[in-house]
Amino acid sequence: MENVLEKIVKSKKTEELNKLNAVKIVNSLFGDLMERERDVLVRRFGLNGNESETLEKIGGLHNLTRERVRQIEAGSIKKLKKLENLETYLADIKKVVSELLSVHGGLMEQEFLLDILALFCIDAKSSDNERELYKKNFDFIISKLLEDHVEKTDKSDKFNPFYSIKDQAVSHLEEIVGELTGKINKIKQTVDIEELLAMIKGLDSYTKHQNKLNSGPDSDITSIFKSEVFPELGEIINTNKPLYSLIQAAKNIDRNKFGNWGLSDWPEINPKKISDKIYLVLKNNGEPMHFTEIADKINEVGFDHKKANSGTCHNELILDDRYVLTDRGMYGLKEWNK
């Protein structure tokens, strides 16, 4: 297969990128649909950038039953698949998606693949809403119009929703993730990306299946990974694409706000309580902080939608024995004194 990824990344020519513009492609294809058919698909798949709507809601807008809306949805997609110019419109997207999956080991977490595709079309500094618009249009094209070539899996014991090459086994990837999860659970501490990649390369399952992870010539798309959309070092991701893709997809493995990896249910990875957020902020800072600074940092990092206030932080610092008073209003980690 022609290596199209590097060509697109290096050229940045409008005519090349237009062939990947999912929004324009979908709009062009929808020109062959009836107005009601277009509206049903746009609403069902959020192709206007909004949240996808239920059959019931769309039915209410068009005075139709849920079943009738479902029939219109299925019939409209079937009509699109029969368009004579469909292959021409989708040729470049099909090549790019196939090559991305190939160089990433055959499987990519849904959001990971869609983020990469969106960055081919828009600037990394574009708004979240604009990026979401492109991602939803790419998702529609891949999952509904390229399903003969790419498989989308929404439910899996080992992985978050992902795309994979059609009819290609992923059992070897499940085996690697299973062993890696056990290894992380055994050491019971977070690791950075380089330590995590080294850990994978030391697994028996990795040695056993290493040859299956690299299928075909690689592509240098470091510039895409250097985008602020991807928080890790671009060079590290690019040179370890199959392994990075694997940990991105792994359901029970996650990255915290400070770049450390561990099990998803660890408080140090996804903190829910204010005391755990305080711990992460102090650990990352490496030295004592004033309780008001800690509250400000929690809000700046944005662990979730909950706002921290200095009074609550102060109370937690006093009550939780993980923290020690080092000066007036200043607190550090008790473990630093060991």
Stockholm file with secondary structure:
# STOCKHOLM 1.0

chainA/1-338         MENVLEKIVKSKKTEELNKLNAVKIVNSLFGDLMERERDVLVRRFGLNGNESETLEKIGGLHNLTRERVRQIEAGSIKKLKKLENLETYLADIKKVVSELLSVHGGLMEQEFLLDILALFCIDAKSSDNERELYKKNFDFIISKLLEDHVEKTDKSDKFNPFYSIKDQAVSHLEEIVGELTGKINKIKQTVDIEELLAMIKGLDSYTKHQNKLNSGPDSDITSIFKSEVFPELGEIINTNKPLYSLIQAAKNIDRNKFGNWGLSDWPEINPKKISDKIYLVLKNNGEPMHFTEIADKINEVGFDHKKANSGTCHNELILDDRYVLTDRGMYGLKEWNK
#=GR chainA/1-338 SS CCCHHHHHHHHCCHHHHHTTCHHHHHHHHGGGSCHHHHHHHHHHHTTTSSCCCCHHHHHHHHTCCHHHHHHHHHHHHHHHHTCTTHHHHHHHHHHHHHHHHHHTTTEEEHHHHHHHHHHHHSCTTSCHHHHHHHHHHHHHIIIIISTTTEEEECCCSSBSSEEEETTCCCHHHHHHHHHHHHHHHHHTSCBCHHHHHHHHHTSHHHHHHHHHHCCSCCCCCHHHHTSTTSCSCHHHHHHTHHHHHHHHHBTTEEECTTSCEEETTCTTTSCCSHHHHHHHHHHHHCSCEEHHHHHHHHHHHTSSSCCCCHHHHHHHHHHCTTEEEEETTEEEEGGGGC
#=GC SS_cons         CCCHHHHHHHHCCHHHHHTTCHHHHHHHHGGGSCHHHHHHHHHHHTTTSSCCCCHHHHHHHHTCCHHHHHHHHHHHHHHHHTCTTHHHHHHHHHHHHHHHHHHTTTEEEHHHHHHHHHHHHSCTTSCHHHHHHHHHHHHHIIIIISTTTEEEECCCSSBSSEEEETTCCCHHHHHHHHHHHHHHHHHTSCBCHHHHHHHHHTSHHHHHHHHHHCCSCCCCCHHHHTSTTSCSCHHHHHHTHHHHHHHHHBTTEEECTTSCEEETTCTTTSCCSHHHHHHHHHHHHCSCEEHHHHHHHHHHHTSSSCCCCHHHHHHHHHHCTTEEEEETTEEEEGGGGC
//
